[in-house]
Amino acid sequence: MEQHDDFARLARLESSVEKLLAGYNALKRQKEALEARLADREAEIQRLRQTIDGMQDEKKTVHQRVSGLLSSIERWEEEQAGEEAQDEAVAGEAGGRSDGPQLSMMALDG
């Protein structure tokens, strides 16, 4: 009977070892799958970072161009204001005289 118990224990030991090895192999495959997913995610993160860098460069370029346009508009507005001031000064020096047709007061009295 002792030998039968030894064989039973040996069979349980073999079963346990087989289960452990099967579990180990399953965990090893799972680890490899997770490492592959991690590598894919890291590659995706790298691509996204490159996209972000490109977008930031594009944003910077657009910002510079818009700033340049705004500066051009501001200079144009200043030039227009300067020309209007000159026109008003010239009109003031002429004594309010204009080159267009005028009605005289005498024509209205008459």
PAFILUM-579756 format. One record per atom (N, C-alpha, C): x, z, y. Coordinates in steps of 0.2 Angstrom, whole numbers, plus 2048, in hexadecimal, padded with zeros to 3 digits. Example, Ala and Ser with C-alpha at 12.3 -4.5 7.8 and 13.67 -1.06 7.14 Angstrom:
8428277E4
83E8277EA
8428277F0
8408237F5
8448247FB
840827800
This chain:
8048007FA
800800800
804800806
80A803806
80E80380B
8117FC80D
8127F8808
8147F180A
80F7ED80D
8097EF80B
8037EB80E
8027ED815
8037F4817
8037F681E
8097F3822
80E7F281F
8147EF822
8127E7824
80F7E481F
80E7DD820
8087DD825
8047E1825
7FE7E182B
8017E2831
8067E7832
8097E8838
80D7E283A
8117DF836
8157D9837
8107D4839
80B7D3836
8067CE838
8037CF840
8027D5841
8007D7848
8057D684D
80B7D884B
8117D784F
8127CF851
8127CB84B
8127C484C
80D7C1851
8077C4850
8017C2854
8027C485B
8057CA85C
8067CC863
80B7C8866
8117C6863
8167C2865
8147BB867
8107B8863
80D7B2864
8097B286A
8047B786B
8007B8871
8057B8877
80A7BC877
80E7BD87C
8127B787E
8147B3879
8177AD87A
8137A887D
80D7A787B
8077A387D
8067A5885
8057AB886
8047AD88D
80A7AC891
8107AD88F
8167AB893
8167A4894
8147A088F
814798891
80F796895
809799895
80479889A
80679A8A1
8097A08A1
80B7A28A8
81079E8AB
81579B8A6
81A7978A8
8177908AB
81278D8A8
80F7878AA
80B7888B0
80878E8B1
8047908B7
8097918BD
80F7948BC
8147948C1
81778E8C3
8187898BE
81A7828C0
81577F8C4
80F77F8C2
80977C8C6
80977F8CD
80A7868CE
80A7898D4
8107878D8
8157868D5
81B7848D9
81A77C8DB
8177788D7
8167718D9
8117718DF
80C7758DF
8077768E4
80B7788EB
80F77D8EA
8137808F0
81777A8F3
81A7778EF
81F7718F1
81A76C8F5
81476A8F2
8107668F6
80E7698FC
80C76F8FC
80A772903
810772908
816774905
81B77490A
81D76D90D
81C768909
81D76190B
81775F910
81176290F
80B760914
80D76491A
80F76A91A
81176E920
81676A924
81B768921
820764924
81D75E928
81975A924
816754927
81275692D
80E75C92C
80A75E932
80E760938
813764936
81876693C
81B75F940
81C75A93C
81F75493F
819751943
813751941
80D74F944
80C75394B
80D75994A
80C75D950
81275C955
81875B953
81D75A957
81C75395B
81A74E957
81874895A
81274895F
80D74C95E
80874D962
80A751969
80F756968
81175996E
815755972
81975096F
81D74B973
818747977
813744973
80E740976
80B74497C
80974A97B
80674E980
80A74E986
810750985
81575098A
81674A98E
81674498B
81673E98E
81073C992
80A73E98F
80473D993
804741999
806747998
80674C99E
80B7499A4
8107479A2
8157449A7
81273E9AA
80F73A9A6
80C7349A9
8067369AE
80273A9AC
7FC73D9B0
7FF7409B6
8047449B6
8077479BC
8097429C0
80C73D9BE
80F7379C2
8097349C5
8047339C2
7FE72F9C5
7FB7349CB
7FA73A9C9
7F873F9CE
7FC73F9D4
80373F9D3
80873F9D9
8077389DD
8067339DA
80572C9DD
7FE72D9E1
7F972F9DE
7F37309E2
7F37359E8
7F773A9E7
7F873F9ED
7FC73B9F2
8017379F1
8057349F6
80172F9F9
7FD72B9F5
7F87269F8
7F37299FD
7F172F9FB
7EC733A00
7EF735A06
7F6737A05
7F9739A0B
7FB733A10
7FC72EA0D
7FD728A11
7F7726A14
7F1726A11
7EB724A14
7E9729A1A
7EB72FA19
7E9734A1E
7EE733A24
7F4731A23
7F972FA28
7F6729A2C
7F4724A28
7F271EA2C
7EB720A30
7E7724A2D
7E1726A31
7E3729A37
7E872EA37
7EA732A3D
7ED72DA42
7F1728A40
7F3723A44
7EE71FA47
7E971DA43
7E3719A46
7E071DA4B
7DF723A4A
7DB728A4F
7DF728A55
7E6729A55
7EA72AA5A
7EA724A5F
7EA71EA5B
7EA718A5F
7E3717A63
7DE719A5F
7D7718A62
7D771DA68
7DA723A68
7DA728A6D
7DE725A73
7E3722A72
7E871FA77
7E471AA7B
7E0716A78
7DD710A7B
7D7712A7F
7D5719A7F
7D071BA83
7C971AA80
7C971AA7A
7C3719A77
7C1712A77
7C570DA79
7C3706A79
7C4704A72
7BF700A71
7BF6FCA6A
7BE6F5A6B
7C06F1A66
7C16EAA67
7BA6E7A65
7B56EBA63
7AF6E8A61
7AA6E8A67
7A46E5A66
7A06E4A6C
79D6EAA6E
79C6EBA75
7996F1A78
7946EFA7C
78F6F4A7D
7896F3A81
78B6F7A88
78A6F4A8D
78C6F8A93
7866FCA95
787701A99
781705A9C
77D701AA1
7816FDAA4
77D6F9AA9
7786F4AA6
77A6F2AA0
7756EDA9D
76F6F1A9B
76F6F7A99
76A6FBA97
7656FDA9D
7696FEAA3
765700AA9
7616FAAAC
7636F5AAB
7616EFAAE
75A6ECAAD
